[in-house]
């Protein structure tokens, strides 16, 4: 493992127990089947595939939220199960698909952005944590941040709610951000704004970003490298330009064909 490897996944298999009525060939469904993948420090890696391909399962495995049936996940050269959980939770944050479900409707923005600071005891209680929270809102594009501090989720638009979620994650100054379909629940007009926020944070803070999506055009916009999942199998991976210009697997070709203009054309 080289120094620039952030996560390294080796022969990872994850199974889910099936309900009795669904179990025909066996009691378990393989969500991931012997997946091997490397995600480098400072890299934006797009994990692409349709619903049910295993993308979100892989993201949760990287967070240690799922116990694999076999294989291993290493973080900065260390087996994930041996990593100090407190520091890991600060370093690695996740943004989910639906911002409204990610937020407590009964809590103001101030409490939700400061929750991680309280849990990890970052900064002194009071003015210092408020300052960190306001700076995180500003970095997420909610300006002036003071106008959002005492609002509740129902008083915000979908794009504003997702920015609050981003601010809550960034308040801890993580080095790694996992984005699980972060714009799929948003209107088209708002998606570009949220993507600009994520791209700016990646650039300004040197984030390592995992971008989980079914939309290959977003991978083209955001990623340095693309990994394609199909029915729990990793079928193709490589630099974004290479994958979008010269896909090798039929499934990758189908994904590109479904999005006009997503495939890069070779220059003569």
Secondary structure, DSSP 8 states (H G I E B T S, - for coil): --TTEEEEEEEEEEEEE--TTT-SS-SEEEEEEEEEEEEETT-EEEEE--TTSSHHHHHHHHTT-S--SEEEEEETTEEGGGS-HHHHHHHEEEE-S-HHHHS-TTSBHHHHHHHHHHHHT-S-TTHHHHHHHHHHHHHTT-SSGGGTTT-BGGGS-HHHHHHHHHHHHHTT--SEEEEESTTTTS-HHHHHHHHHHHHHHHHHHT-EEEEEES-HHHHHHH-SEEEEEETTEEEEEEEHHHHHHS--SHHHHHHHHTSTT-S-----
